[in-house]
């Protein structure tokens, strides 16, 4: 007797997921993130522009030359600060898009595959409403120990980064501090050594570098490559309680319709 297939990752679908993700991330880096590669030069230009605009207002008999150049320095610092913040927000937006797209694609694939051997709305609805930990729990009950993979921590970190970016202060921020403080810019990093002030960090200190963005992207591609082509019924252990409850709800609804 052949083993029942619970989940099937078609080769063409896997390749589409990988190639689409890679294309969008590369285009985001090229069209968005790359625009901030020369912010130092732009800040210097802001100082030069300030001097040019205010040159006629300088009176050497009344004004201090140092104060005049300080005004130019302030203009440079302001532009650099604004562009740095815009760069950081742009990268965080790319990370948020990347994670949410992966999350939707995973749930869509799971719901469609489950629909091949189970009919009913409750299970599909629960797959879409379950939180990250529940989805991981479901995958592991199907015989894929995803949380044991060394790259899983990057998926988990990406989730927390996106939650902090979206919601600000809260449980995800505290969890990020404890597990992945490297995504928070320590406001006191120059005083007392690294992580001296990590407890004082909040959502405004959230930062993702271009290198960390690439790691997140590589992790998502690695995830799709690692999805087993076939997940068999014989591999399935006890499913999570939330999933079993949804299965029973659908079966109960089907029985009631049959009786009627």
Secondary structure, DSSP 4 states (H G I P E B T S, - for coil): -PPPEEEE--HHHHHHHHHHHHHHHHHHHHHTGGGGTTHHHHHHHHHHHHHHHHGGG--TTTS-HHHHHHHHHHHHHHHHHHHHHHHHHHHHHHHHHHHHHHHHHHHHHHHHHHHTT---HHHHHHHHH--HHHHHHHHHHTT--GGGSTTHHHHHHHHHHHHHHHH-SSHHHHHHHHH-GGGB--TTTTSSSTTTTGGG--GGGB---HHHHHHHHHHHHHHHHHS-SEEEGGG--PPPHHHHHHHHHHHHHHHHHHH-
